[in-house]
Amino acid sequence: MAAIVSSSATAAADRPSLRDSFPLGSDSESLCQVESKGRGPAIAGIFDRAWVIVCRDAARPIGHLYGLRGSDEAIARRLAPIRAAEARCDQAPAEATVEDLGSVARSECRLNDADVGYRVYRIRRGDTVWVAEGLAGYDDALTLGLRTVIADRIVPGKIEVATTGSTDPIAFARVQAGSLDPDRALAEGYRRNNAGAYAEAAEFFGTLQQRADTGEDRTGEYLINEALQKSNLGQFAEADRLFAEADRIPTTDRVQTRLRRNFVALHLINQRKLDEALKELDRPVVPLSQPMLVIGGAVEIGNDVAAEINSGTASERLGTTEAGQLTPEERAIILDAQALQLRGTVYRLQGRNANALKALEESLRQAESVRQGRVISIIRLRSQILAETGAALEASGNPAGAEARFRESIDLLDRRYPDTNVAAAARSRLAAFLIRQGRADDALALYKSVVADVIRRGNSTTGLSNLLAPYFETLVQRAPTNPALVDDFFLATQTLVRPGVADTQTQLARQLSQGSGEAASLFRQATVLQREVERSRIALTGLRGADQPDDAAIAAAAAELDKLEREQAAMQARLSAFPQYRALSTDTLSIADLRAALKPDEVYLKLAVVGQTVYGTYVTPADAAIYRLPITADQLDEQVDALRATISTVEDGQVFTYPFNLPLARKLYVELTGPVADRAARAKAIIFEPDGAMLRLPLALLPADQASVDRYVARASKPGADKFDFTGVQWLGRTARISTAVSAKGFRDARRAAPSAAQRPYLGFGDNAPAFTRISLARGPNAADPCQWPLSEWNKPISPQELRTAAAALGQGSDIVTGSAFTDEAVMARPDLANYRILHFATHGFVTAPQPQCPARPALLTSFGDAQSDGLLSFKEIYDLHMDADLVLLSACDTAGRATVAATREAGVTTGGGSALDGLVRAFIGGGARSVLASHWPAPDEFQATERLIGGLFQAAPGTSIGDALQAGKVKLMDDARTSHPFYWAGFVLVGDGAQPLIRAK
C-alpha cells in the first residue's frame, strides 16, 4: 500500500536530520548531495549521526559529516583510525572562521595514496561535536554541509566547481576514480539489472569481484551476477566461464545457494535449454533453518538498495532503517518464489500451460507471504509472475484474463520503476499481445509511446528486440499506404543497440567517468543527475498513487522533476560538444534531419536485425523506404561466411584466398537492397550502416549488375581460365564511393564537425619489435592464461614501407615511429597527438577473444615497453588519447578476419567482425578522430596492393574527398588482373564522412 503523505509530514521531512538524503545549498543545479549513513565505526549511540557528501563531478564520495556525542578525546579516538585509513594529518589544527559558525578548528592533511589535499573542520555545540572532512578541493561543500547539519535546515549557498588542491592533477583523477563501498556498489549493480541496463550491471559486478575488500560469499555473488548480465547480453560462453569460476568458491549460505540456482536457471532459459533449466531448479539447496516469521507493517527499502531481493549474505542488512531489514530466511523464501516463477516460465515455453499456471500461482502466493506482500523489493518479481501468468492464460484461450494480468504487471512497475527498460518491456509485451488479438491500432500507439520514452531517456532497447518485433513487422506492412510510419520505423531501429555496442558504450562511459578534464566532469554530473531524475519520477509516481493524494506535494514534486529534466537537457547539450561523449551517446535522428544532412548524390542504407528478421531503410535527400529482406539473420550469416571463406580464411595459421563466389555475392546484393536494388546501383555515394553479419563484409564487393557476373562466369568456365581475374565486374564500389556509419546521429555529427586544427600532416606507427627481441617469456603475456594472446602474435610485425610512402607523400612535418619506440606506453604518453591531422597505425589488431570462454578485448598490437607494458593499446586507452585528427588509418589489422571462426560466435560476439566497428573504431572516434579507415581482413602484401592503395590516397589532388580518393585507388586495383580479387582492394572501409577532403586545398 502506498504511503499517505500529509502536509505536516511533508513539512517535517524538510529537516535534513529526518531525510535519507538532501541537496546542498540553494543552487538550482544541486552539484552536491548529502546521504545519511545509518551505520559505521563512527556511530556509537542512538544520538550519533553520520553522512557522506557526493558530488556529480566526482566518482566517489568527496567528504563526510558527523554529529557525535561524547568528550572531545573520545570522539577524536573514534575518528582517528577512520581518517588514518584515508589521509595523514601531520599538522596541528589551526583556527579558521566559517560563516554562521564563527571560529572552528581546521586541520590540513594529505591523502595517503596521492598528493591531494584533505581538510578537517571541527566544532562543539553543546553535547555534540560536529565534524566535516574530505577533499580540500571541495571546501565549499564541506563548510556548507557542516552549516546545514548544525542548523538542521537547508542553508542557502553555492558550490563552485572543485579545484584539485593538488600538485599532481593525475593523482586527483585517480582519487575521483575510487570505488564506492561494496554495499553501495553492489546495490548499484542490482539497480541497473532491475532497470534492464545489463551492460552497466555487468561492469559493476565485474569490478566488484576484482576487489580485495570482500569475502568468498560476496566474491561468488559478484561472479554469478556478472555471469548473468553476460548471459542477458547473449555472451553465453563467457557466462559459462564466470559461473564455473563461482562454482569453485564453496558456500553453505542459504541465500547464496538459491541465488546460484536461480541465476544458472535463468542463463539456461536465455539459451532455450529448457530441460536443463528444470534440472537446475530441482537441484537441492541449503534448507531454511526456521519457519519464516511474518512481520507486520509496510516495508520500504531505500533507493540505494535497489538490489532488492538478491543482495547480501546472511550477515548483511538491507534497507535504511531497522524496520526495513529483511532476514536471511525472508530473502531465501523470496528466492524460492523466484525459482517457482522460473519453473512456470519453462512450463509455458514447453506448452504445458496448466502446469505453468499452477507454478506461477504458488510463486505469487509465496512471494506475497513475506511481510504480507508489503515488501517493496519484490515488485519486479511480482510483475514478472503476473506477465508470465498473462502469457500462459493467453495460450490457454483466456485473452481477457491475459490482458488483465499484463496490465497489472505494468501498473506494479509504474509505481517503482517508471521510465526504465523493464517498464518498457512490460508495455511492449502488452502491445505484442494486442497485435495478436487483432488490435493493431492500439498496439502501434502503445509501441510508439514505448520508443518515445526510451528516446527521451537517452536509453536503448537492448534486450527488447524480440518484444519489439511485431512493431517493426506491422510498420513495414502498413508503410506503403501510410508513409508517415517510415519515420516511426527509423526512430525505433535506432534504439536497437547491439549487445557489443552496449558493452562498449558502458565500458567507455566508465572510462569517461573516471577521467579528468571538462568532459569527464560534466559526464559525472550528468550521471548523478540521471539518478536524481529517476528518484524524482519514482517519488512523483508514489505521490500520485497514494490513497489520499496530496495536491500540494504532487505539484512540488512535479516542479522538481521538471527542473531536473531541464537541467538534464542543458547538460546533454553541453556534453554533445565532446567527441568522447558522442562516441557513447545513444541519441537518435529523425529521417527529416538525416535527409537534410545528405548531399544531393548521397543515399543512406541502414540494416536492422530484429531476432531472425532483417530490415532495410533506404534514405535519399528526397524520400525514404523501408522493407523486409527475404532472408533470415542466420541465412545472412551463412552467406557472409561463405563469401568470407573465398576472400580470406586462416588455415593452420596461414591466410588463404580462393576464387571469389561472384554469383553468391550478386544474390546477396539483390537480397540486401530488395525494392531499391536499381536505385542503389545508380547511386554515386552510399553511407552504409550495417548490422548482423554485414558488419564483417564490405558492401563495395557486391556486384551491382547481373551482366558482368554472367560474363565472368562464362569466361571462368573455359579451360585454363584464370578464375582470380575479376576485371570487368561492375562492383558496387566501382560506381559509388561507400562509407560506413556507426549510427545516423554519428554520421551527422561527423559531417558537422569542424576540421582538425592540427598543423602537422601525418604521424605513423608500426613495425613493432618482435617479443623475443625485447622480453623473456616470464615478462610477456602469461602463456598459461587462456585469455591472453600468445607471444607468437608479436613476432610477425608489419612492414613499415606504407608508413614511409605516406610520410614521403605528405612531406614536411610528417613523422613515423617504429620498432622498440612504438610501445603502448609511448603512444599514451605523447603530448602532441593532437598536432597531427592524420594518424596511421600499421599493426595487427585484436578484436575478438583468443578463446571462446574469454571476454573480447579489442586492442592494437604494439611493441613491449617496461615491465608494466602489455604490448597492447586497448580500446579504453585509445579512447583516452587526445587526438584532433581528420583521419585515422588502421591498416594491416587482423580484425574481422579472425571474426569468422566459430569460437568468436560461441564467445557471444555474434556480430563477428562488428566488434571492430563497435570497439576500436568507436574508441578512436571518441578519442578525437573524425573518420577512421579500417581493414576487414589482414592487408595483403602481394603485388604491393596495400602500399599502392594507401600510397594512392596521399597522392590525390588537394581538395579530393577521402571517399573519392579511396574509391579511385580501389578502381585501379580492380582494373589490374593481378589485384582484381576483392581480397586486394575491398578490405579497407571508411567509417565517418567520406565527403571530407583528405588533403586540404591551399
LOLOVEX-368042 format. One line per 2 residues: their letters; for each residue x, y, z of C-alpha. Coordinates in steps of 0.25 Angstrom, whole numbers, m for minus. Last residue first. Layout:
<pts>
a) X Y Z; ...
</pts>
This chain:
<pts>
ka) 183 102 m201; 173 91 m204
ri) 172 81 m192; 178 67 m193
lp) 167 57 m189; 155 65 m192
qa) 142 62 m185; 132 55 m193
gd) 135 41 m188; 129 45 m174
gv) 131 34 m164; 136 20 m164
lv) 144 17 m177; 145 3 m181
fg) 158 m5 m185; 157 m19 m189
aw) 151 m17 m203; 164 m16 m211
yf) 173 m28 m210; 164 m38 m205
ph) 153 m34 m215; 161 m41 m226
st) 165 m30 m236; 179 m30 m231
ra) 186 m38 m242; 176 m34 m253
dd) 179 m20 m251; 166 m12 m253
ml) 160 m15 m239; 174 m9 m233
kv) 172 4 m240; 157 4 m236
kg) 162 3 m221; 171 15 m222
aq) 160 23 m228; 150 19 m218
la) 159 23 m207; 162 37 m213
dg) 147 39 m215; 143 35 m201
is) 154 43 m195; 150 55 m203
tg) 159 62 m213; 163 76 m208
pa) 178 74 m211; 180 65 m222
aq) 181 50 m218; 195 45 m216
fl) 192 42 m201; 181 32 m204
gg) 190 26 m215; 200 22 m205
il) 190 15 m197; 185 7 m209
re) 198 4 m215; 204 0 m201
ta) 193 m9 m199; 194 m16 m213
qf) 209 m17 m213; 207 m29 m223
ed) 205 m37 m210; 206 m30 m197
pa) 191 m32 m194; 184 m25 m182
pw) 179 m35 m172; 164 m35 m172
hs) 153 m24 m170; 162 m13 m170
al) 160 1 m164; 160 15 m169
vs) 154 24 m158; 148 38 m159
ra) 146 50 m149; 156 44 m139
gg) 156 51 m126; 158 40 m115
gi) 143 36 m116; 144 34 m131
fa) 156 25 m128; 148 17 m117
rv) 137 15 m127; 146 9 m137
lg) 153 0 m127; 140 m5 m121
dl) 127 m6 m128; 133 m5 m142
as) 144 m15 m139; 134 m23 m131
gg) 125 m24 m144; 136 m34 m148
gt) 126 m45 m143; 113 m39 m139
tv) 110 m51 m130; 122 m47 m121
ga) 116 m57 m111; 128 m65 m109
er) 122 m76 m117; 121 m66 m129
ta) 136 m64 m128; 139 m79 m126
av) 133 m82 m139; 144 m74 m147
ta) 139 m63 m156; 143 m52 m146
rg) 158 m55 m148; 157 m48 m162
at) 149 m37 m156; 161 m31 m149
dc) 175 m35 m154; 179 m20 m155
as) 189 m18 m167; 184 m3 m167
ll) 177 5 m157; 177 19 m163
vl) 172 31 m154; 166 43 m161
da) 163 57 m159; 170 56 m146
dm) 170 64 m133; 174 54 m123
hl) 175 53 m108; 176 38 m106
dy) 167 34 m95; 158 26 m104
ie) 170 19 m109; 174 14 m95
kf) 160 8 m94; 161 2 m107
sl) 174 m5 m103; 188 m1 m108
lg) 194 m15 m106; 209 m18 m103
ds) 205 m22 m88; 214 m11 m82
qa) 217 m11 m67; 230 m17 m68
dg) 235 m6 m78; 231 m5 m93
fs) 226 m16 m101; 224 m13 m116
tl) 210 m10 m121; 197 m19 m124
la) 184 m11 m125; 173 m15 m116
pr) 159 m20 m115; 158 m29 m102
ap) 147 m39 m105; 144 m47 m92
cq) 149 m61 m91; 141 m74 m91
pq) 142 m76 m106; 157 m74 m107
pa) 166 m63 m112; 154 m53 m111
tv) 151 m44 m123; 156 m31 m128
fg) 171 m32 m128; 178 m22 m137
ht) 191 m24 m144; 200 m12 m148
af) 201 m1 m158; 195 10 m149
hl) 193 23 m156; 189 37 m151
ir) 185 48 m160; 183 63 m156
yn) 195 63 m146; 197 73 m134
al) 186 66 m126; 196 54 m124
dp) 206 64 m117; 206 60 m103
ra) 211 46 m105; 210 38 m93
mv) 199 29 m98; 207 25 m110
ae) 220 23 m103; 213 14 m92
dt) 207 5 m103; 220 4 m110
fa) 226 8 m123; 240 12 m120
sg) 244 m2 m120; 242 m3 m135
tv) 235 9 m142; 230 23 m140
id) 228 31 m153; 228 46 m155
sg) 222 57 m165; 225 71 m163
qg) 230 73 m177; 224 64 m187
la) 211 57 m189; 215 48 m200
aa) 228 44 m192; 220 41 m179
at) 211 32 m187; 221 24 m194
rl) 229 23 m181; 217 18 m174
eq) 214 8 m185; 228 3 m184
ps) 227 0 m169; 226 m15 m172
ip) 216 m22 m162; 222 m29 m150
kn) 220 m44 m149; 226 m48 m135
we) 216 m41 m127; 205 m51 m129
sl) 215 m62 m125; 214 m57 m111
pw) 201 m64 m109; 188 m55 m107
qc) 184 m55 m93; 170 m61 m88
pd) 176 m75 m88; 185 m71 m77
aa) 197 m81 m76; 204 m73 m87
np) 205 m62 m77; 207 m49 m86
gr) 221 m45 m86; 231 m43 m75
al) 233 m58 m72; 234 m61 m86
si) 246 m52 m87; 246 m39 m93
rt) 250 m30 m104; 256 m38 m116
fa) 247 m50 m114; 235 m41 m114
pa) 237 m35 m128; 239 m20 m129
nd) 226 m14 m135; 227 m9 m149
gf) 216 2 m148; 213 16 m144
gl) 210 28 m154; 209 42 m151
yp) 204 52 m163; 201 66 m167
rq) 205 75 m156; 197 88 m152
aa) 185 81 m145; 173 90 m145
sp) 165 78 m150; 152 81 m158
aa) 140 85 m150; 130 74 m148
rr) 116 75 m155; 119 64 m164
ad) 124 55 m153; 112 59 m145
rf) 102 55 m156; 109 41 m157
gk) 109 39 m143; 94 42 m142
as) 91 32 m153; 99 22 m146
va) 113 15 m147; 113 20 m161
ts) 121 13 m173; 126 20 m185
ir) 124 16 m200; 128 24 m212
at) 119 18 m223; 122 13 m237
rg) 133 3 m235; 129 0 m220
lw) 116 m6 m225; 125 m16 m233
qv) 122 m16 m248; 132 m27 m251
gt) 141 m24 m263; 154 m30 m257
fd) 151 m41 m248; 163 m50 m251
fk) 165 m60 m240; 158 m71 m248
da) 169 m70 m258; 163 m79 m270
gp) 171 m91 m274; 158 m98 m279
ks) 147 m88 m280; 137 m87 m269
ar) 144 m74 m264; 140 m67 m276
av) 125 m71 m275; 124 m68 m260
yr) 131 m54 m262; 122 m50 m273
dv) 110 m55 m265; 114 m46 m253
sa) 116 m34 m262; 102 m36 m267
qd) 96 m37 m254; 98 m23 m249
ap) 103 m16 m236; 113 m27 m231
ll) 115 m27 m216; 130 m24 m212
al) 127 m10 m208; 117 m14 m197
pl) 129 m19 m188; 126 m31 m180
rl) 128 m33 m165; 117 m24 m160
ma) 109 m30 m171; 106 m42 m162
gd) 97 m34 m153; 96 m19 m155
pe) 102 m9 m165; 100 6 m166
fi) 104 9 m180; 106 23 m186
ia) 105 21 m201; 111 31 m211
ka) 108 32 m226; 96 24 m226
ra) 91 17 m239; 93 3 m233
ar) 85 7 m221; 73 11 m229
da) 73 m2 m237; 73 m10 m224
vp) 63 m1 m216; 52 m12 m216
gt) 61 m22 m210; 75 m16 m206
le) 80 m27 m197; 74 m39 m205
vy) 79 m33 m218; 93 m31 m213
lk) 93 m45 m207; 90 m52 m220
ra) 101 m44 m226; 111 m48 m216
lp) 106 m63 m217; 109 m62 m232
ln) 122 m56 m230; 128 m66 m221
fp) 142 m61 m220; 153 m71 m225
yt) 160 m75 m212; 169 m67 m203
fv) 178 m73 m192; 184 m67 m179
qg) 193 m76 m171; 192 m80 m156
de) 188 m94 m159; 177 m89 m168
vt) 172 m75 m167; 162 m70 m177
si) 162 m58 m186; 153 m56 m198
ta) 147 m69 m202; 143 m72 m188
rl) 138 m58 m186; 127 m61 m196
ad) 123 m74 m190; 122 m67 m176
vq) 114 m56 m182; 104 m65 m188
ed) 103 m73 m175; 101 m61 m166
lq) 90 m56 m176; 83 m69 m175
da) 84 m68 m159; 78 m53 m160
ti) 67 m58 m168; 66 m56 m183
pl) 55 m49 m192; 59 m35 m186
ry) 48 m26 m181; 46 m12 m186
ia) 46 2 m182; 47 14 m192
ad) 51 29 m191; 50 41 m200
ap) 56 54 m205; 70 55 m199
tv) 71 39 m200; 68 29 m190
yt) 67 14 m191; 64 6 m178
gy) 66 m9 m179; 60 m20 m169
vt) 66 m33 m165; 57 m43 m157
qg) 63 m54 m149; 62 m46 m136
vv) 61 m32 m141; 73 m29 m149
al) 74 m15 m155; 81 m10 m168
kl) 83 4 m171; 85 10 m185
yv) 87 25 m186; 88 31 m200
ed) 97 42 m206; 97 50 m219
pk) 89 62 m214; 97 63 m201
la) 91 57 m188; 90 65 m175
ar) 75 70 m178; 71 55 m181
ld) 76 51 m167; 69 62 m161
ai) 56 58 m168; 58 44 m165
sl) 59 47 m150; 72 45 m142
td) 74 38 m129; 83 40 m117
ts) 90 27 m112; 103 34 m108
la) 116 26 m106; 124 32 m116
ry) 117 46 m115; 122 47 m101
qp) 137 45 m104; 135 54 m116
fa) 131 66 m107; 121 77 m112
sl) 110 67 m108; 113 69 m94
ra) 108 83 m93; 95 79 m99
qm) 94 67 m90; 95 77 m78
aa) 84 86 m83; 75 74 m85
qe) 78 69 m71; 76 83 m65
re) 62 84 m71; 59 70 m66
lk) 63 73 m52; 54 86 m52
dl) 42 78 m58; 44 67 m47
ea) 45 78 m36; 32 84 m41
aa) 25 71 m42; 29 68 m27
aa) 24 82 m23; 11 80 m30
ia) 9 66 m24; 12 71 m10
ad) 2 82 m12; m8 72 m17
dp) m7 62 m6; m13 49 m12
qd) m21 41 m2; m19 26 m5
ag) m6 30 m11; m3 27 m26
rl) 0 41 m30; 10 42 m18
gt) 17 29 m22; 18 33 m37
la) 24 46 m32; 34 39 m23
ir) 38 29 m34; 40 41 m44
sr) 48 49 m35; 57 37 m32
ev) 60 35 m47; 63 49 m49
er) 73 49 m37; 79 37 m44
ql) 81 44 m57; 87 56 m50
vt) 97 47 m44; 101 42 m58
aq) 101 56 m63; 110 61 m53
rf) 120 50 m55; 119 53 m70
ls) 121 68 m68; 134 65 m60
aa) 139 55 m70; 136 65 m82
eg) 143 76 m74; 156 69 m71
sg) 160 57 m63; 155 42 m65
qs) 148 32 m57; 134 36 m63
lq) 140 35 m77; 145 21 m74
ra) 132 16 m68; 125 22 m80
lq) 135 15 m90; 132 2 m83
tq) 117 4 m84; 118 8 m98
td) 126 m4 m102; 116 m13 m95
av) 104 m7 m101; 111 m7 m115
gp) 114 m22 m114; 100 m24 m109
rv) 95 m17 m121; 87 m5 m119
lt) 73 m5 m125; 68 9 m121
qt) 72 14 m135; 62 4 m141
al) 51 11 m134; 54 24 m140
ff) 54 18 m154; 41 11 m152
dd) 34 23 m147; 39 31 m159
vl) 34 21 m168; 21 21 m162
ap) 18 35 m168; 18 27 m182
nt) 4 21 m179; m1 13 m190
pa) 13 6 m193; 16 8 m178
rq) 6 m2 m173; 13 m15 m175
vl) 27 m10 m171; 20 m3 m158
te) 14 m16 m155; 27 m24 m156
fy) 34 m14 m148; 24 m14 m136
pa) 23 m29 m136; 38 m30 m134
ll) 38 m20 m122; 37 m31 m111
ns) 48 m39 m119; 57 m26 m119
lg) 55 m24 m104; 69 m28 m99
tt) 76 m15 m103; 64 m5 m105
sn) 73 8 m103; 73 19 m94
gr) 74 34 m95; 62 36 m86
ri) 54 43 m97; 58 32 m107
vd) 53 21 m98; 40 29 m95
av) 38 31 m110; 40 16 m113
vs) 30 12 m102; 20 22 m107
ky) 21 17 m121; 19 3 m116
la) 6 7 m109; 0 15 m121
la) 4 3 m130; m3 m7 m121
dd) m16 1 m120; m16 2 m136
ar) m12 m13 m137; m24 m19 m129
gq) m24 m32 m136; m22 m40 m123
ri) m8 m44 m127; m6 m29 m129
lf) m11 m26 m115; m2 m37 m109
aa) 10 m30 m115; 6 m17 m109
lr) 5 m24 m95; 19 m29 m96
sr) 24 m16 m101; 18 m9 m89
aa) 25 m19 m80; 38 m17 m87
aa) 37 m2 m86; 35 m4 m71
vn) 47 m13 m70; 55 m3 m79
td) 52 8 m69; 43 21 m69
py) 35 17 m56; 42 6 m48
rr) 34 7 m34; 20 10 m37
dl) 20 8 m52; 25 m6 m50
ld) 13 m10 m42; 3 m4 m52
is) 11 m11 m64; 9 m25 m57
er) m6 m22 m54; m8 m18 m69
fr) m2 m31 m74; m10 m39 m64
ae) m23 m32 m68; m19 m35 m83
ag) m17 m50 m80; m31 m51 m73
ap) m38 m45 m85; m30 m54 m94
ng) m33 m67 m88; m30 m78 m98
sa) m19 m85 m91; m8 m79 m98
el) m14 m65 m94; m15 m70 m80
aa) 0 m75 m80; 5 m61 m85
gt) m3 m54 m75; 2 m63 m64
ea) 16 m60 m69; 13 m45 m68
li) 7 m46 m54; 20 m54 m49
qs) 29 m44 m55; 22 m32 m48
rl) 22 m40 m35; 37 m41 m37
ri) 39 m27 m41; 31 m22 m28
is) 39 m31 m19; 47 m20 m12
iv) 35 m12 m8; 32 m22 3
rg) 17 m21 6; 13 m35 2
qr) 8 m39 16; 22 m38 21
vs) 27 m49 13; 14 m57 8
ea) 14 m49 m4; 25 m56 m11
qr) 19 m70 m7; 6 m67 m12
ls) 12 m61 m25; 20 m74 m27
ee) 9 m83 m24; 0 m76 m35
la) 12 m77 m44; 14 m92 m42
kl) m1 m95 m44; m1 m86 m57
an) 11 m93 m63; 6 m107 m60
an) m7 m103 m67; 1 m97 m79
rg) 10 m108 m82; 14 m102 m96
ql) 29 m104 m93; 31 m89 m92
ry) 19 m89 m82; 26 m100 m74
vt) 39 m92 m74; 33 m79 m70
gr) 26 m87 m58; 39 m92 m54
lq) 45 m79 m54; 33 m73 m45
la) 35 m85 m36; 50 m81 m35
qa) 46 m67 m32; 37 m72 m20
dl) 49 m79 m15; 57 m66 m16
ii) 46 m59 m8; 47 m70 3
ar) 62 m69 3; 61 m54 5
ee) 51 m56 17; 60 m66 23
pt) 72 m57 22; 64 m46 30
lq) 60 m34 22; 63 m21 29
ga) 54 m9 26; 49 m7 41
et) 63 m6 45; 65 6 36
tg) 72 9 22; 69 m5 16
lr) 76 m18 14; 85 m23 25
es) 97 m33 24; 101 m45 32
at) 94 m55 23; 100 m50 10
gs) 95 m38 3; 87 m35 m10
ni) 76 m42 m17; 63 m38 m12
ea) 64 m23 m14; 77 m20 m20
av) 71 m6 m22; 78 m3 m8
dn) 81 12 m11; 66 15 m13
gi) 63 10 1; 55 m2 5
ev) 41 2 9; 34 m8 17
ag) 19 m7 21; 16 m12 35
gi) 14 m26 41; 26 m36 42
vl) 23 m50 36; 33 m60 42
mp) 38 m70 33; 40 m84 39
qs) 54 m88 43; 67 m92 38
lp) 63 m91 23; 69 m103 15
vv) 83 m101 7; 79 m104 m7
pr) 76 m117 m15; 76 m116 m30
dl) 62 m117 m36; 63 m103 m42
ek) 76 m108 m49; 68 m120 m55
la) 57 m111 m60; 67 m102 m67
ed) 74 m114 m73; 60 m117 m79
lk) 58 m103 m84; 71 m100 m91
rq) 65 m88 m98; 79 m81 m97
ni) 73 m70 m88; 66 m81 m81
lh) 79 m87 m77; 85 m74 m72
la) 72 m72 m64; 74 m86 m58
vf) 88 m82 m54; 83 m70 m48
nr) 73 m77 m40; 82 m88 m34
rl) 93 m78 m31; 84 m69 m24
rt) 78 m80 m16; 92 m85 m11
qv) 95 m71 m8; 83 m68 1
rd) 84 m81 9; 99 m79 11
tt) 106 m92 10; 117 m87 0
pi) 128 m93 m8; 136 m84 m17
rd) 140 m93 m29; 125 m91 m34
ae) 127 m76 m36; 138 m79 m46
af) 129 m89 m53; 118 m78 m54
lr) 128 m68 m59; 133 m77 m70
da) 119 m81 m74; 115 m66 m75
ea) 127 m64 m85; 122 m75 m93
fq) 108 m69 m93; 110 m55 m97
gl) 96 m53 m101; 95 m39 m94
ns) 86 m46 m83; 96 m57 m82
kq) 107 m46 m79; 98 m40 m69
la) 96 m54 m63; 111 m56 m62
en) 114 m43 m55; 103 m46 m45
il) 109 m60 m43; 123 m54 m41
ye) 119 m43 m31; 111 m53 m23
gt) 123 m63 m22; 132 m51 m18
rd) 122 m48 m7; 122 m62 m2
eg) 137 m62 m2; 139 m49 6
td) 141 m35 1; 151 m24 2
ar) 161 m29 m9; 153 m24 m21
qq) 153 m32 m35; 139 m37 m32
lt) 134 m23 m30; 139 m18 m44
gf) 132 m29 m51; 119 m27 m43
fe) 118 m12 m47; 122 m14 m61
aa) 112 m25 m63; 101 m16 m57
ea) 104 m6 m68; 103 m16 m79
ya) 90 m21 m73; 83 m8 m72
ga) 69 m15 m70; 65 m6 m59
nn) 66 m18 m49; 80 m20 m54
rr) 84 m6 m52; 79 m5 m38
yg) 86 m19 m36; 99 m13 m40
ea) 97 0 m32; 93 m9 m19
la) 106 m16 m21; 114 m3 m22
rd) 106 2 m9; 110 m10 m1
pd) 124 m11 m6; 128 4 m3
ls) 128 13 m15; 141 12 m23
ga) 152 22 m26; 152 28 m40
qv) 152 42 m34; 164 39 m26
ra) 171 35 m38; 168 48 m45
fa) 174 55 m33; 187 48 m35
ip) 187 51 m50; 185 66 m46
dt) 198 65 m37; 201 77 m29
sg) 188 76 m23; 177 85 m17
tt) 169 79 m28; 159 91 m31
av) 145 88 m29; 134 95 m37
ei) 128 105 m28; 117 101 m18
kg) 106 112 m15; 99 115 m2
pv) 86 115 5; 85 106 17
ir) 75 95 16; 71 93 31
da) 77 85 42; 85 97 46
iv) 97 88 50; 94 79 38
tr) 94 91 29; 106 98 34
lg) 115 86 33; 110 83 19
lt) 113 97 14; 127 96 20
la) 130 83 13; 123 86 0
dd) 130 99 m1; 144 92 2
yg) 142 83 m9; 157 84 m14
al) 161 80 1; 155 66 m1
ge) 148 62 12; 144 66 26
av) 133 72 33; 132 70 48
wv) 121 74 59; 123 70 73
td) 110 69 81; 107 72 95
gr) 106 87 94; 112 91 80
ri) 126 87 78; 133 90 65
ry) 142 82 56; 147 84 41
vr) 156 74 34; 163 76 21
yg) 169 66 11; 179 72 0
vd) 183 63 m11; 197 57 m14
ad) 192 43 m15; 192 30 m7
nl) 191 34 7; 183 47 4
rc) 188 60 10; 184 67 23
es) 181 82 27; 173 82 40
ra) 163 93 44; 157 97 57
vs) 145 106 57; 142 120 60
gl) 129 126 55; 118 117 51
de) 109 125 42; 121 127 32
vt) 133 118 35; 145 124 42
ae) 158 117 44; 167 113 56
ap) 178 103 53; 179 88 56
aq) 193 83 58; 200 77 45
dc) 203 63 41; 189 59 37
ra) 191 46 28; 179 42 20
ea) 169 31 16; 171 19 26
ar) 176 30 36; 162 36 36
ip) 155 24 41; 166 21 51
al) 165 35 56; 150 37 57
rr) 147 29 70; 160 34 77
ai) 156 48 74; 142 45 79
ae) 147 40 92; 156 52 94
ds) 146 62 91; 136 56 100
gr) 124 50 96; 112 51 86
lg) 115 51 71; 110 59 59
yl) 118 55 47; 119 59 32
hg) 128 52 22; 134 56 9
ip) 137 54 m6; 128 42 m8
ra) 133 35 m21; 133 37 m36
ad) 133 52 m34; 127 63 m43
rc) 113 60 m38; 116 62 m24
vi) 114 52 m12; 115 56 3
vw) 114 45 13; 106 46 26
ar) 108 41 40; 99 43 53
df) 101 39 67; 89 40 76
ig) 86 25 76; 100 22 81
ai) 114 18 76; 113 22 61
ap) 128 25 56; 130 11 52
gr) 118 11 42; 103 10 42
gk) 91 18 38; 99 26 27
se) 91 38 22; 93 44 8
vq) 97 58 6; 96 64 m9
cl) 106 72 m17; 104 80 m30
se) 90 84 m27; 87 90 m41
sd) 77 101 m35; 88 106 m25
sg) 82 108 m12; 91 99 m4
lp) 94 84 m2; 83 75 m7
fs) 77 65 3; 78 50 6
dr) 71 40 16; 63 51 22
ls) 60 54 36; 73 61 40
pr) 71 69 27; 58 76 32
da) 49 77 20; 42 64 24
aa) 35 71 35; 28 80 25
ta) 24 68 17; 19 61 29
ss) 10 73 33; 5 74 19
sv) 1 59 19; 7 48 11
ia) m1 35 11; 9 23 8
am) 6 14 m4; 0 0 0
</pts>
